[in-house]
């Protein structure tokens, strides 16, 4: 009978500790969510700025490629040098 009582005591203590931890987390989670909102807004703003910069770089590369692809290039061919006899 004593083993049964000790088991119930341990189970009661475990459930009490688990309930205490869960109640503390239940109280703290909303503060964490509201605290993260500002960070997420800044992250989205930085992502938009990065996308704009990448679009600008892509446009410049396309202009550069179009400019140098359209210009004709001069091909110089050298004649082989034959030594005199």
Secondary structure, 3 states (H helix, E strand, C coil): CHHHHHHHHHHHHHHHHHHHHHHHHHHHHHHHHHHHHHHHHHHHHHHHHHHHHHHHHHHHHHHHHHHHHHCCCCCCCCCCCCCCC
